[in-house]
Amino acid sequence: MHHVSRHILPIVLLVLLSACANRGVGPQGGPKDETPPKVVRETPQNGSLNFEGQRIEILFDEYVQLDNVATNVLISPPQQRPPEVKAYGKKVQVSFPDPLQDSTTYTIDFGSAICDNNEKNPLPGYSFAFSTGDAIDSLQVGGLLLNAEDLNPVSGVVVGIHSNLSDSALQSVPFNRITKTDAEGRFTIRNVHGGTYRIYALNDVSKDYLYQPGEGLAFSDTLIAPLCRTQTVQDTVWQDSVTVDSVRLVQTTHYEPDSLVLFYFTENKQRCYFQRVIREEQHRFTLLFAAPQDSLPVLRALGDTDWLPLSLMQVNPTRDTLVIWLTDSAAIRMDTLRFEMSYWKSDSLYNLQPQTDTLTSLWRAPRISAQAKARMDRQKQEQHPEITGNGSSPFEIYNPLRIRLTTPVSTVSTDSIRFSQRVDDKLRPLPFTLLPADSSRMVYEIHHDWLPDTDYELELDSAAFTDIYGNTTLMRKFMFHTRTLDEYSTLIVKVEPFDSRAMIQVLDDKDQPVRTLRAQPEGVHFTYLKPQSYYLRLYLDLDGDSLWTTGDYATRRQPEPVYYFPSKLTLRANWDFEETFSLTDPALAGTKPAALRKTMDATKKK
């Protein structure tokens, strides 16, 4: 039997108690591992020639995993059947299911797919190349992909080249070589064979490396012929921060083209089809479409009650939503309305074809007691359309006075409406014209040359408006005061050289247009601007419709060119500012102020 000294036992207990009481003290596992995996061996070796196998294998210094192979890994030339990319312990294996082409350079860009097993640290920019012939193609093509409408860089888009120079190649033949744009919209296509190519960008939603209508794209109007040139440059070796040790001549290889700029766009071709019918209330239902309707659908009621002639069709500003307001009392009481709708629907090639559907509009009344239903019916009979408007102080003197009702209007009693200017505490009546501003007569406007720093009043007596259900409005009054002129700024913008096609936009700090005006020889005047910071954008209205127009692949039409003024404009109250927008400044081509620049991820754009 072993005996423990009476002097040692208290010391042991003290150490144990101290260790238990201080578990949170001291190192807790060391610093976080932020080192990506390192390549130990490649089979065959990266850059191998006359490769005859169907599989490559890469060994790393630690256990690895693969992240989002379908998105991160790109193989050139693209394969009809994608290779199988798998991770086993410390190895990554790529197996080609189809025979490889003769005398062809293959490139596997892993992107950020290869990560370590613990912290998922990615190995960035790892690329593996081999050739089934006697040489590795070594030319490169590089550039930048920008969104055509706002010049933001576009990430996650396939950029590829075609040796087939026909206009139909993008829709019929896979690319010769591909890459993807990075987070800054930049791309480099490597291992390119000498020759002449067309270059494209494609948001390849269909994953077939062929352009399908509706996919975003970009193309260059000129052919490219990749080349490399060797040049001798001076390389200075510094002994320290101020003393030169030596100057030597170094040969460098430069690949061209390396600064292409492609402008990404989506064609103005939306698949047009009917989505669904919703009956939010008993007296109206809504028809929802996937795209704007150039011509309104034709409806035909089915059944014994022809309720359509008495109904009112309301079209929203984007023409993709139609509200049918029922006014026939028999139809309103019906829980089920059946009707035919004839409209235009897109086929697989985005061509519009006539389509007729039989639809049903269902109303499911809430389950309530007879007493509650009677109370609701009385409330409906006593309902009055609500009136809201923008008549509040301070009032912007460039805005019309606008009022909005909750139901479509049938009649307006102008005798019950008074529009006045307050002068010395007295109201001076003003002539006015009340104009409907929408198809259903739910919005009305009064346009007036407002005086600055002035009080106005719009008074609506009871029954000024009667809606399509016979309900009248209650009395409503709007009193407002216009801003003074010294609260505004004026911006004068001249375009040099003058181009009558130039449309100039004043933008806020969110890159959103505040005003848009066509350029004038003497300069365009943006009046009544709030004193704050703005930016300028200009586009050339080549088709004369006063709107920015996107591109079209079938006709090889590029999007209308867009330019940004290089600096921010800070306007002060009661000041006039003048700027010159120079279209000959090379710095304006494909650039925008850094404060507005934001990468667009094409894979997440709807």
C-alpha positions in Angstrom: 0.0 0.0 0.0 1.3 3.5 -1.0 1.2 6.3 1.6 0.9 10.0 0.7 2.8 12.4 2.9 0.6 14.6 5.0 2.7 17.6 3.8 2.2 16.9 0.1 -1.6 16.3 0.1 -2.6 19.9 0.8 -0.4 21.2 -2.0 -1.9 18.7 -4.5 -5.5 19.7 -3.5 -4.5 23.4 -3.8 -3.2 22.9 -7.4 -6.3 20.9 -8.4 -8.7 23.5 -7.0 -6.7 26.3 -8.7 -6.9 24.5 -12.1 -10.7 24.0 -11.7 -11.3 27.6 -10.8 -9.4 29.0 -13.8 -10.7 27.0 -16.7 -11.4 30.2 -18.7 -7.9 31.6 -18.2 -5.1 31.1 -20.7 -5.0 30.0 -24.4 -8.2 28.6 -25.8 -7.0 26.8 -28.9 -4.6 29.3 -30.5 -5.2 31.7 -33.4 -7.7 30.9 -36.1 -6.3 29.0 -39.1 -6.5 31.4 -42.1 -4.1 29.5 -44.4 -5.6 28.0 -47.5 -4.6 24.5 -48.7 -1.3 24.1 -50.5 -0.7 21.9 -53.6 1.7 19.1 -52.9 1.6 17.0 -56.0 -0.3 17.1 -59.4 -1.0 14.0 -61.5 -0.3 14.7 -64.3 1.9 17.7 -63.7 0.3 21.1 -64.3 1.2 22.1 -67.9 1.6 18.5 -69.2 1.7 17.8 -72.9 0.3 14.9 -75.0 -2.1 13.9 -72.1 -4.0 10.7 -73.0 -5.9 10.0 -69.8 -9.4 10.9 -68.6 -8.6 11.9 -65.0 -6.4 14.4 -63.1 -5.6 14.3 -59.4 -4.3 17.0 -57.1 -2.8 16.3 -53.6 -2.9 19.0 -50.9 -1.1 19.4 -47.6 -4.3 19.0 -45.6 -7.9 17.7 -45.8 -9.9 19.6 -48.3 -13.6 20.0 -49.4 -15.3 21.5 -52.4 -17.7 24.5 -52.3 -20.3 25.0 -55.0 -18.6 23.2 -57.8 -21.2 24.0 -60.4 -20.7 27.8 -59.9 -17.0 28.0 -59.1 -15.3 25.4 -61.4 -15.0 26.4 -65.1 -13.5 24.1 -67.7 -12.3 25.3 -71.2 -13.3 24.3 -73.7 -16.8 23.7 -72.2 -17.9 20.0 -72.1 -21.2 18.6 -73.3 -21.2 16.4 -70.2 -19.6 18.2 -67.3 -16.6 16.4 -65.7 -17.0 14.9 -62.2 -15.1 17.0 -59.6 -14.8 15.4 -56.2 -12.7 15.7 -53.0 -11.3 12.6 -51.2 -9.4 13.4 -48.0 -6.4 15.4 -49.1 -7.1 14.9 -52.9 -9.2 16.6 -55.5 -10.1 14.5 -58.5 -11.5 15.6 -61.9 -12.8 12.9 -64.3 -13.8 13.5 -67.9 -16.7 11.3 -69.0 -16.2 12.1 -72.7 -13.1 11.5 -74.9 -10.8 14.6 -75.0 -10.2 16.5 -78.3 -6.9 16.1 -80.1 -4.3 18.8 -80.0 -6.4 20.9 -77.5 -5.4 22.8 -74.4 -7.7 22.2 -71.5 -7.9 24.6 -68.5 -9.7 23.9 -65.2 -10.3 27.1 -63.2 -11.3 26.1 -59.7 -12.2 29.6 -58.6 -12.8 29.5 -54.8 -14.1 25.9 -54.9 -11.2 24.3 -53.0 -11.3 24.9 -49.3 -9.7 23.4 -46.2 -11.8 21.1 -44.1 -11.7 23.1 -40.8 -12.1 26.8 -41.4 -13.2 26.5 -45.1 -10.3 28.8 -46.2 -10.5 28.9 -50.0 -7.5 28.5 -52.3 -8.0 31.5 -54.6 -7.1 31.6 -58.3 -5.9 28.0 -58.7 -5.9 26.9 -62.3 -4.8 23.6 -63.9 -3.9 23.3 -67.6 -2.8 20.4 -69.8 -2.7 19.7 -73.6 -3.6 16.6 -75.6 -1.1 17.9 -78.2 2.6 19.0 -78.4 2.1 22.5 -77.0 0.1 24.5 -74.4 -1.7 27.5 -75.8 -0.5 30.5 -73.9 -2.2 33.7 -75.2 -4.6 35.6 -73.0 -7.6 38.0 -73.4 -8.6 40.4 -70.6 -11.0 43.2 -69.9 -14.0 44.5 -67.9 -17.7 43.8 -68.0 -20.0 46.8 -67.2 -23.7 47.0 -66.9 -24.7 49.1 -69.9 -27.4 51.3 -68.2 -25.4 52.4 -65.1 -21.8 51.3 -65.8 -21.6 49.2 -62.6 -19.2 46.2 -62.8 -21.0 42.9 -63.3 -19.8 39.8 -61.5 -20.5 36.1 -62.0 -21.0 36.2 -65.8 -19.4 33.8 -68.3 -17.1 35.5 -70.8 -16.1 33.4 -73.8 -14.6 33.5 -77.3 -15.7 32.0 -80.6 -13.5 31.1 -83.5 -16.7 30.7 -85.4 -17.3 34.3 -86.5 -20.9 33.9 -87.7 -23.6 36.0 -85.9 -25.5 32.8 -85.0 -22.5 31.1 -83.2 -23.6 32.3 -79.8 -26.9 30.4 -80.2 -25.6 27.3 -81.9 -22.0 26.5 -80.9 -20.4 26.3 -77.5 -17.5 28.7 -76.7 -13.9 27.8 -77.5 -12.7 29.1 -74.2 -14.4 30.6 -71.2 -13.9 32.4 -67.9 -16.1 34.3 -65.4 -16.0 37.9 -64.2 -14.8 38.4 -60.7 -16.2 40.6 -58.0 -15.0 43.8 -59.8 -16.3 42.7 -63.2 -12.8 41.8 -64.5 -12.0 38.8 -66.6 -9.0 37.0 -68.1 -9.4 34.2 -70.6 -6.2 32.1 -70.5 -4.6 29.4 -72.7 -6.0 30.9 -75.9 -4.8 29.6 -79.3 -3.7 32.2 -81.9 -6.4 33.3 -84.3 -9.3 35.6 -84.8 -12.3 35.5 -82.4 -15.5 37.1 -81.4 -15.9 37.8 -77.7 -19.2 37.6 -75.7 -20.4 37.7 -72.2 -23.4 35.6 -71.2 -25.4 35.1 -68.1 -25.8 31.4 -68.8 -29.0 30.7 -66.9 -29.6 27.6 -69.0 -26.1 26.2 -68.3 -25.6 25.2 -71.9 -23.1 27.9 -73.0 -25.6 29.0 -75.7 -27.6 32.2 -75.7 -31.3 31.8 -74.9 -33.8 34.7 -75.2 -34.1 36.5 -71.9 -30.5 35.8 -70.8 -28.2 38.9 -70.2 -25.4 39.3 -72.6 -22.7 41.5 -74.1 -20.8 41.5 -77.4 -18.1 43.4 -79.1 -18.6 45.0 -82.6 -15.0 44.2 -83.5 -13.0 41.0 -83.9 -10.1 40.3 -81.6 -6.7 38.7 -82.5 -4.8 37.8 -79.3 -1.1 38.3 -79.3 1.8 38.7 -76.9 4.9 40.8 -77.1 8.1 40.9 -75.2 9.4 44.2 -74.0 12.5 45.2 -72.1 12.0 47.5 -69.1 14.2 48.9 -66.4 14.0 47.3 -63.0 15.4 49.4 -60.1 16.9 47.5 -57.2 16.9 49.7 -54.0 19.5 49.3 -51.3 17.2 51.1 -48.9 14.3 53.5 -49.1 16.5 56.3 -50.6 19.6 54.6 -52.1 19.6 52.9 -55.5 21.6 49.7 -55.5 21.4 48.9 -59.2 19.3 49.2 -62.4 18.9 46.2 -64.5 17.0 45.4 -67.8 14.2 42.8 -67.5 12.2 41.2 -70.2 8.4 41.1 -69.6 5.6 39.5 -71.6 2.5 41.6 -72.3 -0.7 40.0 -73.5 -3.2 41.9 -75.7 -6.0 42.7 -75.8 -6.0 43.2 -72.0 -8.4 46.1 -71.5 -11.5 45.3 -73.4 -14.8 46.8 -72.1 -18.0 44.9 -72.7 -21.4 46.4 -72.0 -23.8 44.0 -70.4 -27.6 44.3 -71.1 -30.8 42.3 -71.1 -32.9 42.6 -74.2 -36.3 44.3 -73.9 -38.0 40.9 -74.4 -40.1 39.8 -71.5 -42.0 36.5 -71.5 -45.6 37.6 -71.6 -48.1 35.3 -70.0 -51.1 35.4 -67.6 -50.3 34.7 -64.0 -53.4 34.6 -61.9 -56.7 36.2 -60.9 -57.3 37.6 -57.4 -60.6 38.8 -56.0 -59.7 40.9 -53.1 -63.1 42.4 -52.5 -66.6 41.4 -53.6 -66.9 44.3 -56.0 -63.6 44.0 -57.8 -60.9 41.5 -59.0 -57.4 41.8 -60.4 -55.7 40.2 -63.4 -51.9 39.8 -63.0 -49.6 39.4 -66.0 -45.8 38.6 -66.1 -45.0 41.6 -68.5 -46.7 44.8 -69.7 -49.6 44.4 -72.1 -49.2 46.4 -75.3 -52.9 45.9 -76.0 -55.6 45.3 -73.4 -57.1 41.8 -73.1 -60.7 41.2 -74.3 -63.0 39.7 -71.8 -66.3 37.9 -72.4 -68.6 36.9 -69.5 -69.8 33.3 -69.4 -73.2 32.5 -67.9 -76.6 34.1 -67.8 -75.4 37.5 -66.4 -73.4 39.8 -68.8 -71.7 42.0 -66.2 -68.9 43.2 -68.3 -70.5 46.2 -70.1 -71.2 47.8 -66.7 -67.6 47.1 -65.4 -64.7 49.4 -65.3 -61.2 48.3 -66.3 -58.3 50.0 -64.5 -54.8 49.7 -65.9 -51.7 50.3 -63.7 -48.8 52.5 -65.0 -46.7 49.5 -65.9 -49.6 47.8 -67.8 -49.1 44.4 -66.2 -52.0 44.6 -63.7 -55.6 45.1 -64.5 -58.3 45.8 -61.9 -62.0 45.0 -63.0 -64.4 47.1 -60.9 -67.8 45.4 -60.9 -70.9 47.7 -60.9 -73.6 45.3 -61.8 -75.3 44.4 -58.5 -76.1 40.9 -59.6 -72.5 40.2 -60.5 -71.3 41.6 -57.2 -73.5 39.2 -55.3 -72.2 36.2 -57.3 -69.5 34.2 -55.5 -68.2 32.8 -58.8 -67.7 34.8 -62.0 -66.7 32.8 -65.1 -65.3 34.6 -68.2 -63.1 34.1 -71.2 -60.0 36.3 -71.7 -58.3 36.7 -75.1 -54.8 38.2 -74.9 -51.2 37.9 -76.4 -48.9 35.3 -74.9 -45.2 34.7 -75.7 -44.1 31.4 -77.2 -40.6 29.9 -76.6 -39.0 32.3 -78.9 -40.7 35.3 -77.3 -43.0 35.9 -80.3 -46.5 37.0 -79.3 -49.3 34.6 -80.1 -53.1 34.9 -79.5 -54.3 33.0 -76.5 -57.8 32.5 -75.0 -58.3 31.2 -71.4 -61.4 30.4 -69.5 -61.0 31.9 -66.0 -62.9 31.9 -62.7 -63.0 34.7 -60.2 -64.0 33.4 -56.7 -65.2 35.4 -53.8 -65.1 33.7 -50.4 -67.1 35.8 -47.9 -65.7 35.8 -44.3 -67.7 33.6 -41.9 -69.6 36.1 -39.7 -72.9 36.2 -37.9 -76.0 37.5 -39.6 -76.0 40.5 -37.3 -72.4 41.3 -38.1 -73.2 40.9 -41.8 -76.1 43.3 -41.6 -73.9 45.8 -39.8 -71.3 45.6 -42.5 -73.9 46.0 -45.2 -75.1 49.2 -43.5 -71.5 50.5 -43.3 -71.0 49.8 -47.0 -74.2 51.8 -47.9 -72.9 54.7 -45.8 -69.3 54.5 -47.2 -67.7 57.6 -48.5 -64.6 57.5 -50.8 -61.6 58.8 -49.0 -59.5 61.7 -50.5 -55.8 62.1 -50.0 -53.4 64.5 -51.7 -50.0 66.1 -51.8 -51.3 69.6 -50.8 -49.1 70.1 -47.7 -46.4 72.6 -46.8 -43.7 73.2 -47.9 -45.0 72.6 -51.4 -42.6 72.1 -54.3 -43.4 74.7 -57.0 -42.6 72.3 -59.9 -45.3 69.8 -58.8 -48.9 69.7 -59.8 -51.5 69.6 -57.0 -52.7 66.0 -56.9 -55.6 64.3 -55.2 -56.4 60.6 -55.0 -59.7 58.7 -54.3 -60.1 55.2 -53.1 -62.7 54.2 -55.7 -63.2 55.2 -59.4 -65.1 58.4 -59.9 -68.3 58.6 -61.9 -69.1 62.4 -61.8 -67.4 65.5 -60.6 -69.3 68.6 -59.4 -66.9 71.5 -60.2 -69.4 73.9 -58.5 -68.4 72.2 -55.2 -64.7 72.8 -55.7 -62.9 76.1 -54.9 -59.3 76.8 -55.6 -57.9 80.0 -54.1 -54.8 82.0 -53.3 -54.6 83.7 -49.9 -53.7 87.4 -50.1 -53.7 89.5 -47.0 -55.7 86.9 -45.1 -58.3 86.9 -47.9 -59.0 84.2 -50.4 -58.8 85.2 -54.0 -60.5 82.6 -56.3 -58.4 81.2 -59.1 -59.5 79.6 -62.3 -58.5 75.9 -62.5 -59.0 72.8 -64.6 -59.2 69.5 -62.8 -57.7 66.8 -65.0 -58.0 63.0 -64.5 -54.5 61.5 -64.3 -55.2 57.8 -64.6 -57.5 55.5 -66.6 -60.0 54.8 -63.7 -60.4 58.5 -62.7 -59.1 57.8 -59.2 -56.3 60.5 -59.5 -56.9 64.1 -60.4 -54.4 67.0 -60.9 -54.5 70.8 -61.0 -51.6 72.3 -62.9 -50.8 75.9 -62.0 -47.9 78.4 -62.3 -47.2 78.5 -58.6 -45.9 81.7 -57.1 -43.1 81.2 -54.6 -43.7 81.9 -50.9 -47.5 81.9 -51.4 -50.5 80.4 -49.6 -53.0 78.3 -51.6 -56.2 76.5 -50.7 -58.2 73.8 -52.3 -61.7 73.3 -50.7 -63.9 70.3 -51.7 -67.4 70.5 -50.5 -69.5 67.4 -49.7 -70.5 65.4 -52.7 -67.8 67.0 -54.9 -67.1 63.5 -56.2 -69.5 60.6 -56.7 -68.0 57.2 -57.3 -69.2 54.4 -59.6 -71.2 53.0 -56.7 -73.1 56.2 -56.1 -71.1 57.0 -52.9 -70.2 60.7 -52.4 -67.1 62.2 -50.8 -67.1 64.2 -47.5 -65.8 67.8 -47.2 -62.0 68.0 -47.5 -59.6 71.0 -47.5 -56.0 71.3 -48.5 -54.0 74.3 -47.4 -50.3 74.7 -48.4 -47.5 77.2 -48.7 -45.0 77.1 -51.6 -41.3 77.3 -51.1 -39.4 80.5 -51.6 -37.0 80.7 -54.6 -34.0 81.1 -52.4 -34.6 77.6 -51.1 -33.7 76.2 -54.6 -30.6 75.9 -56.7 -30.3 76.0 -60.5 -27.9 73.8 -62.5 -26.9 74.7 -66.1 -25.3 71.9 -68.0 -23.6 72.3 -71.4 -22.6 69.4 -73.6 -19.4 69.8 -75.6 -19.3 69.1 -78.4 -23.1 69.7 -78.5 -25.1 66.6 -79.5 -28.9 67.0 -79.8 -29.3 63.3 -79.0 -27.8 63.8 -75.5 -30.2 63.2 -72.6 -28.9 64.6 -69.3 -29.9 63.1 -66.0 -29.4 64.7 -62.5 -28.9 61.8 -60.1 -29.2 61.6 -56.3 -26.6 59.9 -54.1 -28.4 56.5 -54.7 -27.7 56.7 -58.5 -31.4 57.4 -59.1 -32.6 60.1 -61.6 -34.1 63.2 -60.1 -34.7 65.0 -63.4 -34.0 64.2 -67.1 -33.8 66.8 -69.9 -32.6 66.9 -73.5 -29.4 68.9 -74.1 -29.8 72.4 -75.6 -27.1 74.4 -77.5 -27.1 77.1 -74.9 -27.1 74.6 -72.0 -30.0 72.9 -70.3 -31.4 74.5 -67.1 -32.4 72.3 -64.2 -34.4 74.7 -62.1 -35.8 74.3 -58.6 -33.3 71.7 -57.4 -33.1 71.2 -53.7 -29.7 72.4 -52.4 -27.8 69.1 -51.9 -25.3 66.9 -53.6 -26.0 65.4 -57.1 -24.3 63.5 -59.9 -24.7 63.7 -63.6 -25.3 61.0 -66.2 -25.8 61.3 -69.9 -27.0 58.9 -72.5 -27.2 59.3 -76.3 -30.8 58.9 -77.4 -30.0 57.2 -80.7 -33.5 56.2 -81.6 -35.1 59.5 -80.6 -37.7 58.1 -78.1 -36.3 60.1 -75.1 -35.7 56.9 -73.2 -32.6 54.8 -72.6 -32.8 51.9 -75.0 -31.2 48.5 -74.3 -29.4 46.4 -76.9 -30.7 43.7 -79.3 -28.6 40.7 -80.3 -30.6 39.7 -83.4 -29.9 43.1 -85.0 -26.4 43.5 -83.5 -27.6 46.7 -81.8 -25.6 47.9 -78.9 -27.3 49.6 -75.9 -27.4 53.4 -76.1 -24.0 54.8 -74.8 -24.0 56.0 -71.2 -21.5 58.5 -69.6 -21.1 59.8 -66.1 -19.7 63.2 -65.1 -16.6 62.4 -63.1 -17.2 64.4 -59.9 -20.0 65.1 -57.4 -21.8 68.4 -57.6 -22.7 70.1 -54.3 -25.4 72.8 -54.9 -26.1 75.7 -52.5 -29.4 77.4 -52.0 -30.1 80.5 -54.1 -27.1 79.8 -56.4 -26.8 79.1 -60.1 -24.2 76.5 -61.0 -22.8 75.8 -64.5 -20.9 72.7 -65.6 -19.6 71.4 -69.0 -20.1 67.8 -69.9 -17.3 66.9 -72.3 -18.1 63.9 -74.4 -14.5 63.9 -75.8 -12.9 63.3 -72.4 -11.4 59.8 -72.6 -11.7 59.4 -68.8 -15.5 59.4 -69.1 -15.6 56.2 -71.2 -16.8 53.3 -69.1 -16.2 55.1 -65.7 -18.4 56.4 -63.0 -17.8 58.1 -59.6 -16.5 55.6 -57.0 -19.2 56.7 -54.5 -21.9 55.5 -56.9 -20.2 52.4 -58.2 -21.7 49.1 -56.9 -21.0 45.6 -58.3 -24.0 43.9 -59.8 -24.2 40.2 -59.2 -25.9 38.9 -62.4 -26.6 35.5 -60.9 -28.9 37.2 -58.3 -30.6 39.7 -60.5 -34.2 38.9 -61.4 
